[in-house]
């Protein structure tokens, strides 16, 4: 980096600076050449063959008012580039930068909203989840930071969990949700392509289909059951109900993060899966994460199917 205010690599910064200066010089050259006074002649020359409907364009210099305005524009551009970091290689005499401006505006906003967020931080997540005002703030935070992966309706997409179906890869408790947002999660299923034969992969995939009540080849599923017990039960459990401590999915509830087809299951066994939820504690801070966790918990609890016991 050439300076604290320049975020471009040095080579690109010089490219921008040279191109900007050459552009200004080119504009100035055109302006000067089109402002020269032409000696009067008996018959003015036409500018090319520009004749249309009796109108002729003669090769005359630009009007003074127009050329003077252009000169003022060039002078303004030079002054602007001297005061501000428009050339990319110089910080500008005023020392202004968009980064500093952004930090200042963020600090101003934080000074106003942090007391509100910190007041909620003193309450536990479950309590905040019952506060309508807190949920409005949490909803706005979700729409800003979370919809890119989980969608505006919180129902996710292929590879991104649905947050309102009451199915959790990791615990769905208030504190666990906050931990997930704060520290992130890394869910990895290893590839078994080198450990299992192609026919074993097909068989175990058929057995996995039966765990969630889907139709499958009975003979293949019977053969795949033994492979499942030997290889897959270490993470997914002997009954296939998963392990929230590891983030291993429950294979019996017919809820699929990628897809529940035989082809998708075989692909997962062959290639493995790698899901990453990035940690947000450095970007958002604990107070905002606290509100986000309360919002997610409230929405998942509201959308979850109710039973008489609940």
Buried (B, 14 or more C-beta within 10 A) or exposed (E): EBBEBBBBEEEEBBBBBEEBEEEBEEBBEEBEEBBEEEEEEEEEEEEEEEEEEEEEEEEEEBEEEEBEEBBEEBEEBBEEBEEBBBBBBBBBEEEBBEEEEEEEEEEEEEEEEBEBBEEBBEBEBBEBBEBEEBBEBBBEBBEEBBEEEBBEEBBBEEEBBBBBBBBBBBEBBBEBBBBBBBBEBEBEBEBBEEEBEEEBBBBBBBBBBBBBEBEBBEEBBEBBBEBBEEBBEEBBBEEBBBBBEBBBBBBBBEBBBBEBEBEBBBBBBBEEBEBEBEBBBEEBBBBBBBBBBBBBBBBBBEBBEEEEEE
